[in-house]
Amino acid sequence: MLFNSTDITLWENVLAHYPKALQHHVANKKDDSLLNLDQWYQTTLPEILTTRQPKYIDSKELCQLMSWKLKASKFRPSLAKLAASNADTDVKNISQEAFKLVPSNLKAAITKIAELKGVGPATASAILCAGAPDSVPFMADETMDSVPGLGTIAYTIPYYLKFAAKVIEKANELKTKGSKTVNSPHLVEKALWTDYMMKKYGIEEKTTGPKDTSSTADKVDVNVSVESETKANSKETGSAKRKASESTKRGSSHEKQPITEKKAKTITGPTSSISTRSTRSRA
């Protein structure tokens, strides 16, 4: 299980497979719009929130985030309708208060933003994660299933806090070990999601490109073989030339002697066959 590993190279390599895992997931869902929604959630929305001081989301962003979450996991149309029923001022004010609570009190922050209609602990974590990825992991089904010791998945605030505590602890551990790309709660849960999808869709883990695995001894043997073939070809060519020269001399000697029709013999010179062998070099 990836979560139990402290190998930062392994974690970073798994996270690098996120785009491929997402593509397989989108193909399975048969909904290409998820690609654009994921790009918006992972990149665009965090950039927007960074420019807002204090941070908040509006009703349009809440609906778009809900669309991303439902398409990425289990689609529940009722949640989308409830989220859309929130007044824009309520979304802005409540989310602003929640973001202020994040650094000091994650429980209070999740509880506050869950006051919005249609927003449970999972959606609340997605909202706060977009604005505070260094403090809040997103509560995805696949990620929770990848963290040992949590018990049966429950969509409650106590269960989320237990999940978040483990993910935050793992993020701190990997950061301490020097990880450059898996060093926040969000990136840890993203790597866990990727690992889950790689197993689900049978995606092979590749750390490096193909290498020449032949041993030094193999390469020496190849060089010797090539050299031997070259020498053999050279000897065959030289032998053929000598035979052709001898044939020419014998033919010239016979021309000087009169040959009658009765004694005439057909003189056939040796035929030389020079085979050209191609040598292959190893790539």
C-alpha positions as CSV (number, residue, x, y, z in Angstrom):
1,M,0.0,0.0,0.0
2,L,1.4,3.4,-1.1
3,F,0.3,5.1,2.1
4,N,2.6,3.0,4.2
5,S,5.7,3.9,2.1
6,T,8.2,6.6,3.0
7,D,10.0,6.4,-0.3
8,I,9.6,9.9,-1.7
9,T,10.8,8.7,-5.2
10,L,7.9,6.2,-5.3
11,W,5.3,8.9,-4.2
12,E,6.6,11.4,-6.7
13,N,6.6,8.8,-9.5
14,V,3.0,7.8,-8.7
15,L,1.8,11.5,-8.7
16,A,3.5,12.0,-12.1
17,H,1.0,9.4,-13.5
18,Y,-2.0,11.6,-12.5
19,P,-2.7,12.9,-16.1
20,K,-2.8,9.3,-17.4
21,A,-4.9,8.1,-14.5
22,L,-7.3,10.9,-15.1
23,Q,-7.6,10.2,-18.9
24,H,-8.4,6.5,-18.1
25,H,-11.0,7.7,-15.6
26,V,-12.6,10.1,-18.1
27,A,-12.7,7.4,-20.7
28,N,-14.5,5.1,-18.2
29,K,-16.9,7.8,-17.3
30,K,-17.4,8.7,-21.0
31,D,-17.5,12.4,-20.2
32,D,-14.8,14.5,-21.7
33,S,-16.0,17.6,-19.9
34,L,-14.4,16.2,-16.8
35,L,-10.9,17.0,-18.2
36,N,-11.7,20.7,-18.4
37,L,-13.4,20.7,-15.1
38,D,-10.4,19.0,-13.4
39,Q,-8.1,21.6,-15.0
40,W,-10.3,24.3,-13.6
41,Y,-10.4,22.8,-10.1
42,Q,-6.7,21.9,-9.9
43,T,-5.2,25.0,-11.4
44,T,-7.6,27.9,-12.3
45,L,-9.7,28.1,-9.1
46,P,-6.7,28.0,-6.8
47,E,-5.1,30.8,-8.8
48,I,-8.3,32.9,-8.5
49,L,-8.6,32.3,-4.8
50,T,-4.9,33.3,-4.3
51,T,-5.8,36.8,-5.6
52,R,-8.6,37.3,-3.2
53,Q,-7.8,38.6,0.3
54,P,-9.7,37.5,2.2
55,K,-10.5,34.4,0.2
56,Y,-14.0,33.3,-0.8
57,I,-15.9,31.6,-3.6
58,D,-19.0,32.8,-5.3
59,S,-22.2,30.9,-6.2
60,K,-21.1,30.2,-9.8
61,E,-17.8,28.7,-8.6
62,L,-19.6,26.6,-6.1
63,C,-21.9,25.1,-8.8
64,Q,-18.9,24.5,-11.1
65,L,-17.0,22.8,-8.2
66,M,-20.0,20.7,-7.5
67,S,-20.2,19.7,-11.1
68,W,-16.5,18.6,-11.1
69,K,-17.0,16.6,-7.9
70,L,-20.1,14.8,-9.0
71,K,-18.7,13.9,-12.4
72,A,-15.4,12.7,-10.9
73,S,-17.2,10.4,-8.4
74,K,-20.9,9.5,-7.9
75,F,-23.4,11.7,-9.7
76,R,-26.1,13.0,-7.4
77,P,-28.4,15.4,-9.3
78,S,-30.1,16.5,-6.1
79,L,-26.9,17.9,-4.7
80,A,-26.3,20.0,-7.8
81,K,-29.7,21.5,-7.4
82,L,-29.3,22.3,-3.8
83,A,-25.9,23.9,-4.4
84,A,-27.4,26.1,-7.1
85,S,-30.2,27.3,-4.7
86,N,-27.7,29.1,-2.4
87,A,-27.7,32.9,-2.6
88,D,-24.5,34.4,-3.9
89,T,-24.0,36.6,-0.8
90,D,-24.4,33.6,1.4
91,V,-21.8,31.6,-0.5
92,K,-19.3,34.5,-0.4
93,N,-19.8,35.3,3.3
94,I,-19.9,31.8,4.6
95,S,-16.9,30.6,2.5
96,Q,-14.9,33.7,3.6
97,E,-15.5,32.9,7.3
98,A,-14.5,29.3,6.7
99,F,-11.3,30.1,5.0
100,K,-10.3,32.4,7.9
101,L,-10.7,29.4,10.3
102,V,-8.6,26.9,8.2
103,P,-5.1,27.5,9.7
104,S,-6.2,27.3,13.3
105,N,-9.3,25.1,13.4
106,L,-10.1,22.7,10.5
107,K,-13.1,21.3,12.3
108,A,-14.7,24.7,12.7
109,A,-13.9,25.6,9.0
110,I,-15.5,22.4,7.7
111,T,-18.5,22.9,10.0
112,K,-18.9,26.5,8.9
113,I,-18.9,25.9,5.1
114,A,-21.2,22.9,5.5
115,E,-23.9,25.4,6.4
116,L,-24.4,25.9,2.7
117,K,-27.2,23.9,1.1
118,G,-26.0,20.8,-0.7
119,V,-22.5,21.0,0.9
120,G,-21.5,18.1,3.1
121,P,-18.1,17.3,4.5
122,A,-16.7,16.0,1.1
123,T,-17.8,19.1,-0.8
124,A,-16.7,21.3,2.0
125,S,-13.2,19.8,1.9
126,A,-13.0,20.3,-1.8
127,I,-13.8,24.0,-1.4
128,L,-11.3,24.6,1.4
129,C,-8.7,22.5,-0.4
130,A,-8.8,24.7,-3.5
131,G,-7.9,27.7,-1.4
132,A,-5.7,26.0,1.2
133,P,-4.0,23.0,-0.3
134,D,-1.2,23.1,2.3
135,S,-3.7,22.5,5.1
136,V,-6.8,20.7,3.7
137,P,-7.0,17.4,1.8
138,F,-10.0,16.7,-0.4
139,M,-12.2,13.9,0.9
140,A,-12.4,11.6,-2.2
141,D,-13.8,8.1,-1.9
142,E,-10.8,6.5,-3.6
143,T,-8.4,8.4,-1.4
144,M,-10.2,7.4,1.8
145,D,-10.1,3.8,0.7
146,S,-6.3,4.1,0.3
147,V,-5.7,5.2,3.9
148,P,-5.4,2.3,6.4
149,G,-7.0,2.4,9.8
150,L,-10.0,4.6,9.0
151,G,-12.7,1.9,9.1
152,T,-15.9,1.9,7.1
153,I,-16.2,5.1,5.0
154,A,-18.6,7.6,6.6
155,Y,-19.5,11.0,5.2
156,T,-19.3,12.8,8.5
157,I,-17.1,15.5,9.9
158,P,-15.5,13.2,12.6
159,Y,-14.6,10.7,9.9
160,Y,-13.2,13.4,7.7
161,L,-11.1,14.8,10.5
162,K,-9.6,11.4,11.2
163,F,-8.8,11.0,7.5
164,A,-7.4,14.6,7.3
165,A,-5.1,14.0,10.3
166,K,-3.5,11.0,8.7
167,V,-3.0,12.7,5.3
168,I,-1.5,15.8,6.9
169,E,0.9,13.7,9.0
170,K,2.0,11.8,5.9
171,A,2.5,15.1,4.0
172,N,4.7,16.4,6.8
173,E,6.7,13.2,6.8
174,L,7.4,13.3,3.0
175,K,8.2,17.0,3.2
176,T,10.7,16.3,6.0
177,K,12.3,13.6,3.9
178,G,12.8,16.2,1.1
179,S,10.0,15.6,-1.4
180,K,9.7,18.4,-3.9
181,T,6.3,17.4,-5.5
182,V,4.4,15.5,-2.8
183,N,4.7,17.8,0.2
184,S,1.2,19.0,1.0
185,P,-2.0,17.3,2.1
186,H,-3.6,17.9,-1.2
187,L,-0.7,16.4,-3.2
188,V,-0.7,13.4,-0.9
189,E,-4.4,12.7,-1.4
190,K,-3.9,13.4,-5.2
191,A,-1.1,10.8,-5.3
192,L,-3.3,8.3,-3.4
193,W,-6.1,8.8,-5.8
194,T,-3.7,8.3,-8.7
195,D,-2.4,5.1,-7.2
196,Y,-6.0,3.8,-6.7
197,M,-6.8,4.5,-10.4
198,M,-3.6,3.0,-11.7
199,K,-4.5,-0.3,-10.0
200,K,-8.2,0.0,-11.1
201,Y,-7.3,0.5,-14.8
202,G,-4.1,-1.5,-14.9
203,I,-1.8,1.4,-15.6
204,E,1.8,0.3,-15.5
205,E,4.2,2.3,-13.4
206,K,7.2,3.6,-15.5
207,T,10.0,5.3,-13.7
208,T,12.5,5.6,-16.6
209,G,12.7,5.1,-20.4
210,P,14.1,1.9,-22.0
211,K,17.7,1.1,-21.3
212,D,20.3,-1.0,-23.1
213,T,20.4,-4.0,-20.6
214,S,23.1,-6.0,-22.4
215,S,26.1,-6.7,-20.2
216,T,29.7,-5.5,-20.9
217,A,30.6,-9.1,-21.8
218,D,27.8,-9.2,-24.3
219,K,29.0,-6.1,-26.0
220,V,32.6,-7.4,-26.1
221,D,31.3,-10.6,-27.7
222,V,29.4,-8.6,-30.3
223,N,32.5,-6.6,-31.1
224,V,34.6,-9.7,-31.5
225,S,32.0,-11.3,-33.7
226,V,31.8,-8.2,-35.9
227,E,35.6,-8.1,-36.1
228,S,35.8,-11.8,-37.0
229,E,33.2,-11.5,-39.7
230,T,35.0,-8.5,-41.2
231,K,38.3,-10.5,-41.3
232,A,36.5,-13.5,-42.8
233,N,35.0,-11.3,-45.5
234,S,38.4,-9.8,-46.2
235,K,40.0,-13.3,-46.5
236,E,37.2,-14.5,-48.8
237,T,37.6,-11.5,-51.0
238,G,41.4,-11.9,-51.2
239,S,41.1,-15.6,-52.0
240,A,38.6,-14.9,-54.7
241,K,40.9,-12.3,-56.3
242,R,43.9,-14.8,-56.3
243,K,41.8,-17.5,-57.9
244,A,40.5,-15.1,-60.6
245,S,44.1,-14.0,-61.3
246,E,45.3,-17.6,-61.6
247,S,42.4,-18.3,-64.0
248,T,43.3,-15.4,-66.2
249,K,47.0,-16.6,-66.3
250,R,45.9,-20.2,-67.3
251,G,43.6,-18.8,-70.0
252,S,46.4,-16.7,-71.4
253,S,48.8,-19.7,-71.5
254,H,46.3,-21.8,-73.5
255,E,45.8,-19.1,-76.0
256,K,49.5,-19.3,-77.0
257,Q,49.1,-23.0,-77.9
258,P,47.2,-24.1,-81.1
259,I,44.1,-26.0,-80.1
260,T,42.5,-28.3,-82.7
261,E,38.9,-29.0,-82.8
262,K,39.4,-32.6,-81.7
263,K,41.6,-31.7,-78.7
264,A,39.7,-28.6,-77.8
265,K,38.6,-28.5,-74.2
266,T,36.3,-26.1,-72.5
267,I,38.2,-24.3,-69.9
268,T,36.1,-23.1,-67.1
269,G,37.6,-20.8,-64.5
270,P,36.7,-21.0,-60.9
271,T,33.6,-19.0,-60.0
272,S,34.0,-16.8,-57.0
273,S,31.1,-15.9,-54.8
274,I,31.6,-13.1,-52.4
275,S,28.9,-12.8,-49.8
276,T,28.5,-9.5,-48.1
277,R,27.5,-9.8,-44.6
278,S,25.9,-6.9,-42.8
279,T,26.9,-6.2,-39.3
280,R,24.4,-4.8,-36.8
281,S,25.2,-2.4,-34.1
282,R,23.2,-2.4,-30.9
283,A,21.1,0.6,-30.2
